Amino acid sequence: MAAEKPENFRAIIVGGGPVALTAAHALSQAGIDYIILERRKALDTDSGASVAIWPHNVRLLDQLGLYEEAEQTYMPVLNKWNLRRDGTVLSKSNMFEAIGINHGHPWMCFHRAKLINMLYQRLPDPSKVLLDKEVVSIENTANGVTVTCADKTTHSASIIIGADGVHSSVRRLVNEASGKTEDPFMSSYRGLYGYAKRSPELEPATLYETHSANLTIQLIVAEQQQHFLVYERLPKPTRERTRYTEEDANALAKKYADVRFPTGKDGEFVTWGDIWAQKQWSVLANLEEGIVKNWHDGRAVLVGDAVHKMTPNTGFGMNSGLQGVAQLVNRLRAQLKQTPDPDVATLSRVFGEYQAARLSNSKEAVEVSGLYTRLVAWNNPVWRFTDQYLLPYVKGDNTSLNVLMSPIVQKGVPLDFLEEKRFKRGTYAYHTGPVTASAA
């Protein structure tokens, strides 16, 4: 069926995660109409592990009018303990407090479900989010794009934005239609995500990180819950998608039940087995890494994990997606002011500029994340020696922040048409300064 030309420029966003919902907020503020198509019957509002928003994207929350609610919702994290598997302390740092010093805004850690709820509830028109809409075909024409869902409904728009994750249906359908084949992601680790009841013996606002051969456990202790991510190195890298069962998750968790976390009292520990016994939700999945070659085709463009995937140790994955949203919406808005009804060639140029603007920074985030994952999982004898015997003596966490992570944050781009009412300066200046009321 040929696509009907929309009366006004409109975007179809495919996906219902934080990146998709942030795109909806940004498009709405830019005066661009949209709908969201989410394949699930409900947004992921009652499960999910933790996600972090780095300061360059806290700037976006400020611009979108979400700062105050985010400030009330996030789980403060200030300190970090690096541990051996037996619970002995390699080092302690105030790394997360230092992020705020470096960049003004704090590092905001959220229960993913609460972040999604916040983003959804604060949409100007939540009825634009359509659930149980699995996209099964995309028709790209000179006048627009038409999406057909599994329930036989069709939806027409000017463009389609694939914010539907690492296994993006938009990416797959667009590649199939154009005859392209791409299998961009490789998994060298798998991760057990989840959360549990808080262990009262452990310090709140602290991230405990186990460093061990082929294993890392990150445990974020908040006031009510503690969020965990267990990383295990796979026997060999794979491009295959693996669907793990609950039995697989239990087996992996029990394998490391003896890993210990110190309480701060001499000789007293909480074990990983203790934490797993209080588990409230979990999922086991491979941790993909890589960058897609083709970010756009015709009227379709991809953002977030659909185009770049990295191991989650540093928390840069979602943040890279949010930066993609800012870069894409800035360019779309500027183009629509000049050409309210751009043709495919114009859109392709805009999408290409978005990809070019994001590619280098995305590669940097993938590389830094992968490096850190391999360092703390002692991927080789050099990393093992460096992590245990060198980094603790050079303030490794804060040095890594200053040398590897803060330079990525400094390059963060805000929406160029919305005022930053709560802009905060840190010791590391942003390359793009605050957006003032006059500039907006």
Wavefront OBJ file of the C-alpha trace (Angstrom):
o trace
v 0.000 0.000 0.000
v 1.388 3.406 -0.940
v 2.059 5.738 1.945
v -0.317 8.629 2.339
v 1.382 11.957 2.666
v 0.831 13.308 6.224
v -0.844 16.703 6.475
v 2.060 17.884 8.619
v 5.556 16.569 9.174
v 5.330 13.680 11.607
v 7.698 11.064 13.000
v 6.956 7.494 13.979
v 9.179 6.455 16.883
v 9.512 2.692 17.255
v 10.390 1.623 20.800
v 9.269 2.394 24.332
v 12.490 2.714 26.317
v 14.173 5.824 27.760
v 15.746 6.852 24.442
v 12.434 6.580 22.561
v 10.538 8.492 25.243
v 13.213 11.198 25.387
v 12.964 11.517 21.608
v 9.218 12.061 22.025
v 9.838 14.856 24.545
v 12.437 16.506 22.316
v 10.283 16.315 19.186
v 7.308 17.722 21.076
v 9.381 20.670 22.308
v 10.633 21.209 18.750
v 7.062 21.409 17.463
v 7.352 18.148 15.517
v 4.393 15.769 15.651
v 5.040 12.108 16.488
v 3.589 8.814 17.640
v 5.329 5.967 19.476
v 4.810 2.342 18.481
v 5.815 -0.084 21.253
v 5.567 -3.830 20.661
v 4.864 -4.728 24.277
v 1.401 -4.647 25.800
v 2.648 -2.317 28.546
v 5.641 -0.070 28.998
v 8.391 -1.630 31.092
v 7.197 0.132 34.222
v 7.506 -2.550 36.901
v 10.873 -4.158 36.208
v 14.334 -3.359 34.942
v 17.772 -2.859 36.369
v 19.512 0.446 37.053
v 20.482 3.014 34.439
v 22.565 6.150 34.869
v 22.326 9.574 33.291
v 25.659 11.357 33.063
v 25.773 15.159 33.552
v 25.776 16.045 29.837
v 22.371 14.414 29.566
v 21.143 15.843 32.865
v 21.369 19.051 30.831
v 18.718 17.584 28.514
v 16.470 16.770 31.477
v 16.781 20.415 32.520
v 15.841 21.643 29.053
v 12.859 19.285 28.810
v 11.441 20.445 32.151
v 12.198 17.149 33.884
v 15.012 18.167 36.213
v 13.032 18.616 39.418
v 11.245 15.289 39.100
v 14.493 13.540 38.169
v 16.137 15.055 41.241
v 13.406 13.522 43.401
v 13.511 10.150 41.617
v 17.159 9.209 41.182
v 19.253 7.139 43.581
v 22.294 9.149 44.732
v 25.629 7.345 44.398
v 28.752 9.001 45.785
v 31.378 6.379 46.597
v 32.952 3.329 44.993
v 34.620 0.300 46.577
v 36.787 -1.929 44.383
v 37.062 -5.446 45.758
v 38.683 -8.794 45.161
v 36.441 -11.813 44.990
v 37.157 -12.669 48.638
v 35.937 -9.228 49.743
v 39.314 -7.648 50.422
v 39.426 -4.009 49.377
v 41.598 -2.979 46.445
v 40.696 0.704 46.747
v 37.987 3.186 47.685
v 37.126 6.427 45.947
v 34.610 9.252 45.742
v 34.440 8.809 41.959
v 30.719 9.521 41.631
v 30.888 12.609 43.792
v 33.825 13.683 41.602
v 31.641 13.422 38.484
v 29.491 16.210 39.888
v 32.586 18.261 40.703
v 33.916 17.772 37.171
v 30.687 18.607 35.355
v 28.356 20.537 37.656
v 25.359 18.233 37.541
v 25.412 14.941 39.464
v 25.615 11.419 38.064
v 21.973 10.328 38.333
v 21.319 6.610 38.824
v 17.725 5.451 38.331
v 15.713 2.326 38.716
v 14.984 1.948 34.996
v 11.273 1.408 35.618
v 11.004 4.680 37.540
v 12.821 6.576 34.797
v 10.446 5.185 32.158
v 7.454 6.051 34.327
v 8.711 9.602 34.763
v 9.328 10.097 31.056
v 5.974 8.604 30.094
v 3.853 10.396 32.683
v 5.385 13.771 31.783
v 4.674 13.501 28.055
v 2.380 16.344 26.935
v 0.079 13.771 25.314
v 0.604 10.156 26.539
v -2.112 8.990 24.120
v 0.513 9.257 21.381
v 2.123 6.119 22.848
v 0.496 3.119 21.144
v 1.088 -0.263 22.797
v 1.013 -3.804 21.415
v 2.231 -2.485 18.060
v 4.869 -4.849 16.703
v 6.226 -3.437 13.444
v 6.276 -6.078 10.705
v 6.765 -4.019 7.539
v 7.945 -0.586 6.459
v 7.158 0.960 3.084
v 9.397 3.865 2.161
v 8.170 6.129 -0.659
v 8.870 9.573 -2.048
v 5.962 11.059 -0.069
v 6.364 9.388 3.292
v 6.612 6.108 5.121
v 3.908 3.608 6.119
v 4.372 1.106 8.924
v 2.273 -2.029 9.225
v 1.951 -3.710 12.614
v 1.262 -7.324 13.515
v -2.336 -6.412 14.377
v -2.809 -5.256 10.727
v -3.028 -1.571 11.641
v -1.073 0.900 9.507
v 0.486 4.208 10.475
v 1.794 6.872 8.111
v 4.356 9.581 8.747
v 7.147 11.579 7.171
v 9.984 9.628 8.843
v 10.499 6.638 11.101
v 12.947 6.699 14.015
v 14.134 3.268 15.135
v 14.766 3.515 18.875
v 13.932 -0.151 19.386
v 17.127 -1.493 20.854
v 19.937 -3.829 19.972
v 17.646 -6.269 18.137
v 15.964 -3.445 16.219
v 13.113 -4.499 13.948
v 13.436 -1.189 12.095
v 17.091 -1.892 11.317
v 16.306 -5.421 10.153
v 13.343 -4.413 7.958
v 15.141 -1.477 6.354
v 18.211 -3.610 5.616
v 16.068 -6.397 4.144
v 14.248 -3.943 1.880
v 17.487 -2.439 0.574
v 19.280 -5.785 0.218
v 21.871 -4.926 2.846
v 23.153 -7.486 5.297
v 24.754 -6.454 8.547
v 25.506 -8.352 11.731
v 27.414 -5.658 13.603
v 27.464 -6.807 17.211
v 29.790 -9.240 18.956
v 29.348 -10.543 22.504
v 32.368 -11.449 24.616
v 30.504 -11.271 27.952
v 27.082 -12.031 29.315
v 25.371 -10.092 32.073
v 22.918 -10.936 34.843
v 20.922 -7.777 35.573
v 18.491 -7.235 38.389
v 17.649 -5.825 41.768
v 17.104 -7.174 45.265
v 16.050 -6.074 48.705
v 18.719 -3.908 50.250
v 21.313 -5.511 52.503
v 21.210 -3.166 55.544
v 24.795 -4.054 56.452
v 26.144 -2.397 53.297
v 26.684 1.334 52.880
v 24.018 3.215 50.901
v 24.970 5.544 48.030
v 27.886 3.206 47.274
v 28.814 1.122 44.245
v 30.669 -2.070 45.170
v 32.626 -3.589 42.283
v 34.183 -7.049 42.364
v 37.319 -7.415 40.229
v 38.219 -10.991 39.341
v 39.369 -13.234 36.498
v 36.580 -13.377 33.888
v 34.067 -12.029 36.425
v 32.884 -8.627 37.612
v 29.959 -7.828 39.893
v 28.647 -4.294 40.228
v 26.336 -3.712 43.188
v 24.683 -0.319 43.673
v 23.237 0.059 47.164
v 20.361 2.533 47.422
v 18.029 3.367 50.300
v 15.361 0.756 49.504
v 16.930 -1.640 47.009
v 20.247 -2.706 45.589
v 20.816 -3.130 41.883
v 23.278 -5.618 40.473
v 24.997 -6.590 37.261
v 27.106 -9.731 37.093
v 29.474 -9.873 34.107
v 30.899 -13.217 33.028
v 33.289 -13.712 30.150
v 31.974 -16.111 27.519
v 34.086 -19.127 26.456
v 34.421 -17.485 23.040
v 32.978 -14.374 21.373
v 29.742 -14.883 19.482
v 27.395 -13.014 17.147
v 24.554 -15.399 17.894
v 21.621 -14.194 19.973
v 21.266 -16.445 23.016
v 17.972 -16.730 24.863
v 18.694 -17.695 28.444
v 16.197 -19.294 30.807
v 15.519 -18.659 34.476
v 17.415 -21.876 35.175
v 20.436 -20.453 33.338
v 20.279 -17.313 35.490
v 20.033 -19.324 38.705
v 22.965 -21.508 37.681
v 25.167 -18.495 36.953
v 24.193 -16.815 40.220
v 24.912 -19.931 42.310
v 28.273 -20.347 40.602
v 29.508 -17.181 42.334
v 27.583 -17.454 45.623
v 30.802 -17.179 47.655
v 31.795 -13.727 46.342
v 31.956 -11.395 49.336
v 31.147 -7.740 50.006
v 32.579 -6.176 53.201
v 30.230 -4.480 55.624
v 32.865 -2.178 57.042
v 33.080 -4.201 60.262
v 36.173 -6.378 60.619
v 35.579 -9.887 59.361
v 31.926 -9.350 58.438
v 30.680 -9.805 54.893
v 27.526 -10.108 52.806
v 27.874 -12.766 50.120
v 26.555 -12.685 46.590
v 24.519 -15.731 47.583
v 22.858 -13.651 50.327
v 22.001 -10.935 47.811
v 20.658 -13.392 45.240
v 18.395 -14.922 47.896
v 16.717 -11.498 48.211
v 16.410 -11.030 44.435
v 13.184 -9.382 43.241
v 13.771 -9.310 39.470
v 16.520 -10.423 37.090
v 17.328 -11.225 33.480
v 20.365 -12.844 31.840
v 21.524 -11.702 28.395
v 24.644 -11.446 26.259
v 26.376 -8.055 26.280
v 26.789 -6.966 22.675
v 29.452 -4.545 21.451
v 29.805 -2.738 18.156
v 28.622 0.032 15.836
v 26.271 -0.304 12.876
v 27.571 0.836 9.495
v 24.222 2.010 8.093
v 22.438 4.411 10.463
v 19.787 5.537 8.003
v 18.118 4.647 4.720
v 15.528 6.746 2.914
v 13.098 8.076 5.505
v 14.273 5.740 8.269
v 16.920 6.619 10.843
v 18.226 4.716 13.878
v 19.216 5.921 17.352
v 20.478 4.381 20.578
v 21.293 0.690 20.915
v 19.922 0.144 17.418
v 23.161 1.693 16.090
v 25.765 1.423 18.845
v 26.043 -1.076 21.674
v 28.607 -1.178 24.460
v 29.195 -3.057 27.672
v 27.358 -1.299 30.515
v 30.133 -0.954 33.136
v 30.571 2.768 32.491
v 26.886 3.538 31.951
v 27.522 5.194 28.588
v 25.095 3.101 26.506
v 21.820 4.915 27.107
v 23.713 8.193 27.368
v 25.055 7.760 23.854
v 21.481 7.205 22.689
v 20.288 10.377 24.411
v 23.063 12.342 22.716
v 21.936 10.883 19.416
v 18.422 12.175 20.080
v 19.762 15.682 20.735
v 21.887 15.714 17.580
v 19.068 14.325 15.421
v 16.303 16.617 16.698
v 18.537 19.709 16.468
v 19.135 18.980 12.806
v 15.550 18.030 11.996
v 14.188 21.191 13.560
v 16.687 23.398 11.729
v 15.860 21.752 8.404
v 12.086 21.964 8.892
v 12.370 25.709 9.526
v 13.848 25.978 6.020
v 11.870 23.195 4.301
v 8.609 22.180 6.027
v 8.202 19.205 3.696
v 11.712 17.888 2.935
v 12.178 15.256 0.254
v 14.086 11.992 0.680
v 17.342 13.480 -0.577
v 17.170 16.296 1.979
v 16.311 13.920 4.806
v 19.148 11.629 3.801
v 21.553 14.553 4.050
v 20.208 15.513 7.491
v 20.456 11.927 8.717
v 23.970 11.660 7.315
v 25.005 14.800 9.190
v 23.558 13.318 12.383
v 25.559 10.115 11.883
v 28.741 12.033 11.141
v 28.282 14.151 14.261
v 27.793 11.119 16.507
v 30.112 8.503 15.011
v 33.443 9.494 16.561
v 32.001 10.017 20.045
v 30.062 6.745 19.822
v 33.218 4.855 18.891
v 35.029 6.453 21.821
v 32.266 5.392 24.224
v 32.274 1.815 22.884
v 36.062 1.602 23.202
v 36.253 3.098 26.713
v 33.448 0.846 27.933
v 35.044 -2.252 26.440
v 38.449 -1.353 27.845
v 37.058 -0.907 31.337
v 35.108 -4.186 31.173
v 38.240 -6.119 30.230
v 40.417 -4.334 32.781
v 38.270 -5.168 35.817
v 37.538 -8.722 34.579
v 41.308 -9.280 34.254
v 41.074 -10.214 30.602
v 44.826 -10.862 30.478
v 47.794 -10.884 32.894
v 48.677 -7.258 32.106
v 45.209 -6.014 33.083
v 45.259 -8.213 36.183
v 48.566 -6.759 37.361
v 47.607 -3.188 36.443
v 44.262 -3.362 38.217
v 45.591 -4.887 41.445
v 48.999 -3.301 41.868
v 49.189 -0.064 39.877
v 45.794 1.642 39.714
v 45.117 1.640 43.490
v 48.262 3.750 43.971
v 47.411 6.366 41.350
v 43.770 6.888 42.379
v 42.653 4.715 39.499
v 38.930 5.494 39.579
v 39.360 9.255 39.583
v 42.206 9.088 37.078
v 40.056 6.974 34.737
v 37.236 9.469 35.163
v 39.455 12.436 34.363
v 41.368 10.873 31.474
v 38.787 8.599 29.788
v 35.240 9.491 30.818
v 35.096 13.233 31.463
v 36.395 14.031 27.950
v 33.368 12.166 26.547
v 31.011 14.104 28.816
v 32.631 17.415 27.853
v 31.614 16.820 24.231
v 27.961 16.501 25.185
v 25.539 18.535 23.089
v 22.307 20.083 24.434
v 19.167 20.806 22.444
v 20.047 24.081 20.747
v 16.537 25.560 20.940
v 15.641 25.179 24.649
v 16.956 27.249 27.517
v 19.038 25.618 30.250
v 17.588 27.091 33.415
v 19.826 25.145 35.803
v 23.116 25.024 33.936
v 25.980 24.218 36.283
v 29.676 24.628 35.599
v 32.247 22.099 36.725
v 36.006 21.976 36.574
v 35.798 20.382 33.103
v 34.189 22.891 30.745
v 31.704 21.684 28.151
v 32.666 22.243 24.535
v 29.135 23.561 23.951
v 28.174 26.161 26.542
v 24.764 26.786 28.064
v 21.742 27.538 25.888
v 20.372 30.872 27.092
v 16.847 32.224 26.759
v 17.967 34.613 24.004
v 19.671 31.818 22.044
v 16.654 29.546 22.398
l 1 2 3 4 5 6 7 8 9 10 11 12 13 14 15 16 17 18 19 20 21 22 23 24 25 26 27 28 29 30 31 32 33 34 35 36 37 38 39 40 41 42 43 44 45 46 47 48 49 50 51 52 53 54 55 56 57 58 59 60 61 62 63 64 65 66 67 68 69 70 71 72 73 74 75 76 77 78 79 80 81 82 83 84 85 86 87 88 89 90 91 92 93 94 95 96 97 98 99 100 101 102 103 104 105 106 107 108 109 110 111 112 113 114 115 116 117 118 119 120 121 122 123 124 125 126 127 128 129 130 131 132 133 134 135 136 137 138 139 140 141 142 143 144 145 146 147 148 149 150 151 152 153 154 155 156 157 158 159 160 161 162 163 164 165 166 167 168 169 170 171 172 173 174 175 176 177 178 179 180 181 182 183 184 185 186 187 188 189 190 191 192 193 194 195 196 197 198 199 200 201 202 203 204 205 206 207 208 209 210 211 212 213 214 215 216 217 218 219 220 221 222 223 224 225 226 227 228 229 230 231 232 233 234 235 236 237 238 239 240 241 242 243 244 245 246 247 248 249 250 251 252 253 254 255 256 257 258 259 260 261 262 263 264 265 266 267 268 269 270 271 272 273 274 275 276 277 278 279 280 281 282 283 284 285 286 287 288 289 290 291 292 293 294 295 296 297 298 299 300 301 302 303 304 305 306 307 308 309 310 311 312 313 314 315 316 317 318 319 320 321 322 323 324 325 326 327 328 329 330 331 332 333 334 335 336 337 338 339 340 341 342 343 344 345 346 347 348 349 350 351 352 353 354 355 356 357 358 359 360 361 362 363 364 365 366 367 368 369 370 371 372 373 374 375 376 377 378 379 380 381 382 383 384 385 386 387 388 389 390 391 392 393 394 395 396 397 398 399 400 401 402 403 404 405 406 407 408 409 410 411 412 413 414 415 416 417 418 419 420 421 422 423 424 425 426 427 428 429 430 431 432 433 434 435 436 437 438 439 440
